[in-house]
Amino acid sequence: MKPCKSTPTPRVQRAPAIALAVLLAAGAAPGHADERAELEQVRATTMSLIEALVESGVLSREKADKLVQDAAVRARQKLAEAAPPPVATTSAAAPEIGRDGKRIVRVPYVSESTRREIREQLKGEVLAQAREERWANPGALPEWLQRFQFDGDLRLRADMFTLDRGNTAAGIANATNNNLTRGADLAGSNAAVVPNINTGEDFTRARLRARLGATVTLSERVAAGVRIATGNTTGPTSTNQTLGQGFNRYTLVLDRGYITVNPFAGLSLTGGRIANPFVSTDLVWADDLGFEGVAATYARDFSPAVAGFVTAGWFPLRTDNPLSTTPRNLSALQAGVNWKLARGSAFRLAAALYQYHGISGRQEDNARSPAGVLAGDYGTRDEYPAGLRQRGNTLFAINAPLDATQPTFWGLAAEFRSINLTGSLDIGAFDPVRVVLTGDYVKNLAFSRNSIFQRTGQQLSDGRDSGYLGRILVGQPNIRQKNDWNVSLTYRWLGSDAVLDAFTNSDFGLGGSNNKGFVVGGSLGIDKNTWVSLRWMASSLIDSMAPRLAGSSTAPTKLGVDLFQVDLNARF
């Protein structure tokens, strides 16, 4: 049994017809013998091509015959349009008979210019139809698929942590000071707090990050996108998957899912799980952090060199669940300017205000103790959950004073309303080598020791409300080609309660706030969209992990951490 031949697609069928129609039209009535011989050769070649398509199964015999007939009809129509009108006579002329007794048919001569005009007209019509119906290129994707844009990346990372030998022991570092603490994930009861922070054991780990995203243009004004990534839902700042799971498979999570609407030029509205919409560094927002909520950005050019922008956003952190939890959210506003300078340089400056609502802890009273309240809900109403917190913010135990049955629940001692100034200067005078200077400053306007005293009953004497970062980068900021390179030096200083420690850098100083130190790094392209990065981070504490109280002589705790990172990156 012979295999069935598939029905040819329209774009394959049309290609021979185009060639044949143009060839027939171009030489249907040659005026010279050499032109006729040339035309016959071209016709024979075209017919051989059609026969080859039939033999290979691309065209059926019926389709091939139909193509030839249609091409001949179109050629005659074009010739008829180009031929001069017939001369009217009063009576029908007698047919002209040749010497051999056969009837002679006189074909009007079509000049070369006329034939060229016919060819160009046919080509224009065919190409226009090809562009409209998208069949001129046999390898072209369908129109609906061309509206998709895919992107992704892979990163293999090795982390090597070295902890200073003089660090305070974990048990002492995390001992509560009248129910206040700072800098670690904690578990236990009021009677005995059990720390789970490592302060003295060096360790290494290998990690993988894989991300794949798709953006689809639905119309001129609307787009949507999704992205999946490795990782889990236990922390918001990283999509890394740690290797060493007994060869078990990894989970994938929805890292992005959004719709963007552009009602008019300059305005962009985005909602869902989105990328960071603000100009920032990892002093405030971790690089891999995704935002949940809605954001709007309006940009306007004031001149060819100066453009301004404003971004506003609202992001829920926790929904309202009566009798169990109260709502928490973040509202944000940022305004900035982009300024193009001479010789390819550029300057950017942005100012932002980040206001958290309902985030600080509240002491449970005896009337709100577990009596009459589900045990599983107790403490979660005002807790700063372990799934969010990293290290650094000042915490206090929010259990009711008479409660000795529940684990200790920790709440934030401070409120958070931070102002953030971010600026960068990209110097292009040495292009393709660029020099980029970056500065970032943040201050928590809501930090108040008096408010902390009223909330916790303890007078805090340390704790910081501000932070800053300075960075210089030399080379190509984005590595794309082989031998692209850059080196950088960064100094960062981030006070304990300057920002919410949940969302800042998760590597420096074991993550979170209340740390200071240097970051030295470099990257080298080893192939197109493939590069190696090296980074060394050296950090130490700013304030003690166990907060100092007024009049206290408790010695401060120490935590020094060195992290050496090696990354192999691939982008597609």
N, C-alpha and C positions, 0 to 999 in steps of 0.2 A: 504494500500500500504506500502510495506516495504521500508525503506530508502535505497538509493543506497550506496553501499560500495565503498569507495575511492580506487583508484589504489595505491598499496603500492609503496613506494619509494625504489630505488635500495639499499640503505644502510640497510633498514629493511629486504629486501628479502635475502640479502647475509648472514645474521647472522646465520639462521638455516643451510644453505648450508655449511658454514664453519664447524659448529659443526658436521654435519653428515658426511662430507667428511673425516674429521680427524678420527672420530670414526670408520667408515667403513675401512679406510686404516689401522688403528691401529690393527684391529682384524679380518680381512677378512678371515684368515686361521688359527685359533687357533689350537694348538696342543694338548690341554688337555680339558677334559670335564668341569672342573670348569671355565676355561677361556671362553669356549663357553657359559656357562650359564650366566656369567657376561656380556659378549658381548650382548647376547640376551636381557638382562635387560636394558642395555644402549640404544640399538636400540629401544626398546619399549618406553623408556622415551623420546627419540628424536622424534619418530613418534607422540607421544602424544603431545609434544610441537608444532609440525607442525600443528596437528589437532586443537589445541587451537588457533593458529594464524589464521587458516582458519575460525573457528567459530567466532572469534572476528572481522573478516573483515579486518585484517591486510594483509592477503594473500588470493588470489583467489585460487580455487581448481586447476586451470590449472597451476598457478605458483608453487604451492606446489608439484604437481606431477613432474613438470620440475626440481625442486630443488633436489628431491630424485633421479631422473634418472641421473642428472649431477653428483651428489655426488658419485653414484655407479660407473659411468664410470671412474671418476678420481681415485677412489680407485683401480679399476682393473688395470688401467694404471700404478699406482705406484707399485702394486704387481708384475706386469709383468716385470717392470724394475728391481725389487729386486730379482726375481726368477732366479735360475741358468739356463743356456741355455739347451735345450733338447739334449739328446744323439741321434746321427744319427744312423739309422738302415737300413739295406738293404731291408727289407720288412716290411710292415705294421703289427704291432702286433695285435693279436686278442684281442677283448675286454674281460675284466675279468668279469666273472659272479659269483654272490654270491649264497649262498645256497637257498635264496628265489627266485632265478631266475632273479634278477634284476642286471643291470650293475653297477659295482663298479667304482666310480671315485676317484682316488688318488690325494689328494691336497698336494703339497709340504709343509713341515713344515717351517714356518718363525720364526726365532729366535726372542727373546725379544729385542736384540740389533738392529736387522734389523727394527723391528716395531718402536722402539724408533727413529731410524734415519729417517724413513718415516714421523713420527709425526712432528719432528723438521723441516724437509724440507718443509712440507705443511704449518706449522705455519709461517715459515719465509716468504714463498711466499705470504700467505694471508695477513700477517701484513704489508708487503711492499706495496701490492696493496691497503690496507686500508689507509695507510698513504698518498699514492699518490692521491687516489680518495676521501679522507676525509669522508669515510662512516663508519669507525670503531666505532666512537662515535656518537650515535644517536642525542646527544645534541650539536654537533659541528656546529659552524656557517659556512655559505658559505665562500669560500676563499676570494671573493671580499669584503665581509663585515668585515672579520678579519683584513683587511688593514686599517680600520678606528679606531681611538682612540678618545674617547670623554672625555671631562672634563668640569667642571663648578664650580660655587660657588654662594652662597647667603649670603647677609649681611644685617642685620637690624641694624640701627644706630639711636641713639638719640643724638642730639647736643644741648647743653645749653650754650648760650653766655651771659657773664656778661661784660658790658662796664664800665670803670672807671667813677666815678661821676665827676672827674675833667677834662674830655676830652673837647677839644675845640668844640664849637658848629659847626654843619655842615656848616651853611652858611658862617661863618668866615673862617673855615678851608679850604674851597674850593674857596674862593675869589681869582680871578686871580691876579697875580702880574706882571703887564705889559705883559699880555697874556702868562705868564708861570704858570704852575700848576703841581701838583704831587699827585698821590695817590688816585684817585677816578674816577668812571665813570661820565662823565659830559655831559650835554645837555644844549642848550640855544642859544643865539645869542651873537654877539660882545658886545651888550649893557648890557646884563644881563645874567650872567652865572648861571644856576640853578643846584645846586648839588643834587645828589641822593644817598649820602652815609650816613649811620647811624653812629653817633658817641656817642649817649647817651642812646638808648633804648635797654634794655635787651630783648632777644628773644630766643625761642626754636623751634626746628623742628625735625620731624621724617623722616628718609630716608630709601630707599631700593635700593640695588644694586643686580642685577641678571645677571649672564653671563653664556653662554653655547657655548662651542667651539668644533670643530671637526678637526682632522688632519688625512689626508689620505696619505699613502705611495704608490705612483704611481709606483715606481721602486726602485732599490737600490740607485739611485742617485737623485731622484726627489720626493718631497713631496709638498702638498698643504694644506692650512688650512683656516677656516673661524670661526668667533665668533660673536655672536649677544649679545647685552647687553641692559639694560635699559638706559634711559638718553635721551638727545636731541642733537641738533647740534649747540646750542648757545654758548658752551664753550668746549675747548679741554681737560681740565684737569680732568673731572669727569664723571662717568657713573651713578651717583646717581639719583634716582627719589624721589623728595620730596612728602611725603604723604600729603593728604588734598586736593584732586582734586574732591571733591563731589562724591566719589565712581566711578569716571570715570575710564576707562581703561588706561593703560600706553602704550607708544610707545616703540618700539624696534628699535635699530640702528645697522648698521654693524660696529662692533668695530674692527674686523680683517678680512683681506682677502689677502692672499699672496701665492706666489709660491717660494719654496726653491730648489735650484739646488746645488749638491755637485759634481763638475766635477772630483775632485780627493781628496785623503785623506788630510784632514786639511783645505780645502777651502770650504766655504759656501757662496752662493749668494742668497739673498732674495729680492723680490720686491713686492710692493703693500702697503697695510696698515698693518704695522708690529708692534711687540712689541719693546720696547726700546732696541736697540742693544748694548748699551754702559754700562760699569761699572759706576755706579753713585749712588747718594742719592737724596732725594727730595729737596736738596739745589738748584739744577739746573733743574732737571726734575721731575715733579709730578709722583707719583706712578702709576696712572691710564692713563698716557699719551700714546697715540699711535702715531707712526711716519708714514708719508706717503712718499714713495719714494723707493730708492734702497740702500742696504747695503751689504758689503762684509766683511767677517771675515776669516782670515787665522791664524791657531793655529799650533804650532810645539813644540814637546817635545825636550828639550836640554839634559835632563837626566831624570832618574826615578823620581827625586824630583823637577825639574825645567821645566816649560813650559812657552812659550811666545805667545802672540797674537797681532794681528793688525786688527783694524776695521775701515773701511772708509764708508762714506755714503753721499748721496745727496738727499735733501728733498725739494720739491717745497712748498712754503707757499701761493703763488698766481700765477696764470697763466698770461701770457701776453695778454692784450686786448687793442690793439691800440686805441688811443684817449680817453681811459677810465682809464686803469690801466697799470702799468709797472710790470714786473715779480719780485717776491721776492722768495728767496730760502735760504736754509741752507746747507752748506757743512761742513763735520766733519771728523776728523781723530783722532784715539785713539790707543795707544800702551800700552801694559802692560805685567806683569809677574805674574805667580802663582807659589808659592814656598811651597812645603810640608816640614814641619819641624818635629822634633822629637816628639814622644808621641802624635801623631794625631793632631798636630797643623798645621796651614796653614797661609801664608801671601800673600796678593795680593796688587799690586800697579799698577795704571793706570794713564796715562797722556793724556789729550785730548785737541784739539783746535776746537772751534765751531765758524765758520765764517758766519755771516748773510750778505746777499747781497740785496741792495735796500730797506732796512728796515727803515732807518731814514726818517724823514719828510723833506719837502721842501716848503718854503714859496711860495704861489701863487703870481704872479705879476699881475698888472692891465691888461696887454696884454692877460693873460690867464684867465681872469675873465669870468663870465658866458656868456658874449656876444660871440655868435658863438659856445658855448659849451652847451650840454644838461644839464639842471639843475640837473637831477638825477645823472649825472656823476661828477659834479663839486665837488672837495674836496676829492673824493675817490681815486684819483691817488696817493696821498702821505699820506693819512690818516692812523693812527694806529687805526683800527676799534674797536668799543666797544665790539664786539663779541670775541675779543682776549684779550684785556687788562684786568688786574685785578687791582692792586694798587701798586704804588711805583715808576715806571719810571717817569722821568722828561718829561713833555709834553709842547708843545707850539701851539698856534693857527696858522694855516697855511692859513687862508683866505687872499685873496688879500686886500691890505690896503684900497682901495676905495670901497670895497664890504660891503654893509650894509643890504643886502637882504637875504643872506643865513645863515643857522645855523652855529655855530662855529664848525670847523673841527680841530681835534687835531692830531699832528704828534709827533714822537719821537725826542727829542732834541739831543740824542746821537746816535752814531753808536755802533755796538756790534760785538766784536771779542774777545771771552773769552777763557782763558786758564784754565783748570780744572785738579786738582790733587786729586785723590781719593785712599785711602789706607785702608786696614782692616787687623786685626790680630785676628785669631780665635784660642783661647788657648784651647787645648783638654786635659790638664793634669788632669782635674777634671771630665772627661767624666763619666756619660752622661750629667752632668751639664757642660755647656760651657761658656766661657767668651769671648765676641767678642768686640774688640775695633775698632771703625770706625772714620776716619778723612776725611774731604773734604774741599778743598780750591778752590776758583774761583776768577779770576781777569779779568776785561774787559780792554783789551789792547787798545781798540779804544776810550775809554772815554777821552775826552779832553775839558777843559773849553774854550779854544780858538776856537776849532771847533764849540762848542755850541754857542759861541758869533757870529761867522760868519754865522751860520745857523739861529739864532733867533734874533740877534741884542741886546741880553741881556747878561750881564756879570754875570754868576752864581757863587756864592761864596760857596755854600754847594753842597751836592750830593756826593755819594761814588761809587767807582769803584770795590769793592772787597767784598768777603763774606767768611765765614768759618763755619764749623759744627764739633762738637765732640760728640761722643756717646759711651756709655758703656752699653752692654747688658749681663745679666747673666741668664742662663737657657737653654732651647731648642729654638734655633732661629726659627724653624718651628714647630708649634703645630700640632701633628698628632694623638696622643693617649690620652686617658683619664688620667688626672693628670699631663700631660706635662705642663710646666709653663715657664714664663720668666718675668723679670722686666728690665726696661731700663731707662736711664737718658740721655737727649740730651740738648746741648746748641747750638743755631744757631744765627748767626749774618750775615745779608744779606743786603748790601748797595743798595741804590736806583737804581743804574744803573750798577750793577755788572752782572746781567743776564736779559734777556727779561722776564718781569713779567708775560707774558701770560702763560708760561709753567712750572712755579715753583709751590710749594705747594699751594693748594687752601683753606686750613683750618687755618694755622698758621697766626695770626694777620689779620684775614678776607681775607687772600690770598695775593699773590704777594710778592714784595720786600720791602726794606726800613723798616725792622723790626728786632727785636732781642728779645731773651728770652729763656725760658726753656720749655722742654717737658718731663713729667714724665709719664710712662706707664707700663702696665703689662698685661699678658694674662694667661688664665688657661683653659686647656682642660677639658671639662665636659663629653665628649664621644669621640668615634673615629671620627676624622676629624670634630669635633665640639668644638668650644671654645668661651669664652667670653673675650673681651678686654676692658680695662679702660685706658683713656688717659686724662691728664690735660695739657693744653697749656697756658702759660702766656707770653704775648708779649707786646712790646711797640715800638714806633717809634724811628728811629735813627736820621733822619733829618725831618725838617718841611714838612708838606703837601704843603704849599705854599712856593716855593723855595726862599731862601735868595738871594738877589742881592748884588753886590759889593757896599759898602757904606750904605746898608740898615740896619735899626735898628728894623725891624719888629720882634716882639716876635715870637718864634717858636710855632708851634701848637703841641698839645698833643693828642695821641690816645693810650690808654691802653685797651687790650682785654684779657679776660680769657675765655677759651673754655674747657668744660668738655664733653668728648665723651664716650658713652657706646655702644659697638658693640656685636652682636651675630652673629657668623660666622659659615657657614657650607660649606664644600668642598666635591666634588664628582668627 
